C-alpha cells in the first residue's frame, strides 16, 4: 500500500562559504575564487568544495579568454539512501535505499575564447570542457538497491554564435 511506502526521513543541510572577486591589470583581468563547506545531517558528513575562474580581456582584438575550475558534489537523495518501493516481481514493499552511499563528487575544468566579429554584430565563443566524476550513484536493478560506481569522464567542446543586429533588438 501507499502508506507502507511512506518515508519519514529528513535531511538538514548547513553550509558556510567565502567568495572574492578582483580586477587587475587596468581592468583587463578578472579573477574570482570561492570555497564552501556543507554539512549533511543524515549521513553526518562535511563536504568541502572550491571554485576559481579567470577572464582576460585582450586589448585591440577585443577577445575574452576565459577559464574556470570547480569542485562539486551531490548528496544521495533521501530515496537513494533510505527509500522503499514496490518490487515489480513480487509486489512487496522492499528497502531500496543504501545508507552506506557516499556523495558523488566532480571536478570540472573549462577554457575558451570569446571573439566579437563584424563590429560586435556577432559574438563567437568556443570552450573546451572536462568533467571527472567519482562515486556516481546508480540503481542496481538486480540487487534492488542504490550503489556508488567508479564514476567517469565527460569532455567536449561547446560553441555558440550570438547575433546582435541592433542595440534595441
N, C-alpha and C positions, 0 to 999 in steps of 0.2 A: 504494500500500500504506500501511498504517498507519504503518510505520516511516519512510516518506518524509515524513509529515506531522509527525513528532515535532520539537518545537522546544526547543532547549536554552537559550532566552532566560531571563534572570533580571533581577530588579529589587531594588535596595536603596532603602529609604526611611529618611531620618533627619529628625527634627523637634525643634524647640525651641519651648516655649510659656511664656507668662506669663498668669496669671489672678488677678483680685482681685474681692472682693465686700465690700460695706459696707452698713450700715443707718444711716439718718439720720432726723431729724425724729420723735423719740420712737418709733423703730422702725416707722414707717409707710411709709417709702420705702426700698426695697431696690434697690441698683444693682450690676451685675456687668459686667465687661469682660474681654476676653481677646484675645490675639494669638498667632499661630503662624507659623513659617516651616518649610516642609517641603522637603527636597532629594530629588529623584527622580533616581536614578543613571543609568539608561539613556537618559534624554533630557536629562541634565545641566541641570536647571532647578531654581531655588529659587522656591517659591510662597508668598507671604505671605498670610495671611487674618486677619480680625478678627471680633469679635462683641461686642455690648453689649446689655444688657437692663435694664429698669426695671419695678418693680411698686410701685404706690402703693395702700396700704390706706386707703380713705376712712372716717373715723370716722362714727359714728352710723348710717349706712345699711349699713355693712359691705361695701361694694363693693370690688372689687380692679380697678384699672386696670393693664393690663399691655401691654408692647410690647417688641419686640426688632428688632435689625438685625444681619445677619451676612453674611459673605462666605465662599464655599466654593469647592471645586474638585473635579474628578475627573480623575485622570490617565488617559490611554489605557491600556486593558488590554494585556498582552503580546500577546494575539491581535490586537488592533486595530493595534498598532504593528509587530508582527513575525510575524504569523500566516501560516499556509499552510492551504489546504483543497482538496478536490477540486472541480473545475469541473463543474457539473451537466451541461453540454452535451458536453464532451469527455472527461471522466473523468480528465483530467490534474491533477496537483497544481500549484496556482498560488499565488503570493505574494499575499496579500490585505492584509497589514499595510502601514502607511504610517508610516515613521519620521519624517516631517515633521509629524505631527499635533501640535497644541497641546493643552494641558489645557483641559477645559471649566471655565468659571468662572460663578459665580452670585452674585447679590446678592439677599438676601431681607429682607423687612420685614413685620412684623405689629403690630397694635394691637387691643386688645379690652377687654372689661369682663366681669367675673365677679360675679354677684349671688346671694347666698343668698336663698331665698324660704321662706315658711311656717315660720319659726323654724329655718332651716337644714335642713329636711327635703328641699328641692330646691335645687339649685345650677344656675343658668343661666349659660352662658358663650357670648359671641358675639365672634368675632375676624375682622377683615379681614386678608388676607394678599396679598402680591405677591412674585413671583419673576421676576427678569430673568436669563436665561442667555445666555452668549456662547460661541462656538466649540463648540457641541454636536456630538458625534461621531456620524456616521451611516454606514451601509454603502451604497455606490453599487453596486447590482446590475449596472448596465450596464458599469461600469468594473472590477468585481470588486475593489474596494478600499474603504478607510475614508477619510472626508473630514470636515473641520470645516465645519459650517454656520454661518450667521449667528447662530443661537440663537433665542430667543423669549421671550415673557412668559406668565406664568400668574398669575391673580389671582382672588380669590373671597372668600366668607365661610364660615367654619366655625362651627358652633354645636353645643353639647352641653347636655343636661339630665341631671343626675345625681340619683338618688333615694337618700336615706339614711334609711330608715324608723326604725332604732334603732341605737345605738352598737354593739351586739353583732352586728348583721346586716350 
